[in-house]
Amino acid sequence: MIEGAKAVGADRIELYTGPYAHDYRQDKAKAVALFAEAAALSAQLGIGLNAGHDLNLENLRYFQEQCQDLLEVSIGHALISDALYYGLSNTIRMYLRLLQ
């Protein structure tokens, strides 16, 4: 699909990370393996990479470390949920620290 996206002129793709988040606690290396392959291929083809769904304070850093060319993450639901406990400003800082 990534090669197909390149063929039709897409300049960026987004990986649906629900399966990664679901399997993260059981075996994070196995959970991220296909995503890391996809990230490497997108970099090789010159396509930007986004990711999103169920990424949170627990699993985001590892995902970003394994998919290093990640440009953007969709973390709205987790961010707002965490903000109920930590406050919005604190939560934003916590996520930004993970991505540095």
C-alpha positions, 0 to 999 in steps of 0.5 A: 500500500505504501508503494501504491501511495507513492505511485498515485502521488501521495506525499505522506501516509498515516499508519493505523496504530491500534494493533500496536497499542493493543499488543504493546504490553504483551510484546512491544518488539513484536507489536512494532515490527511491521510498523518499523518496516513500514516506516523504513519503506516510507523513508526509502520512498520519500513519503512522510509518515504519520501515525495514530490511534491509541498512542499514549504516554505509555507506548508513544516513545517506544513507537517513535524510537522504532519509527524514527522518521515519524513526522506527526502523531494523532494522540487527541483522545489520549491527550484529552483523557490524560488532561483530565488528571494532569491538566492540559498544559502539563499533559502537553509538556509530558507528550512533547518530552516523549517525542524529543 
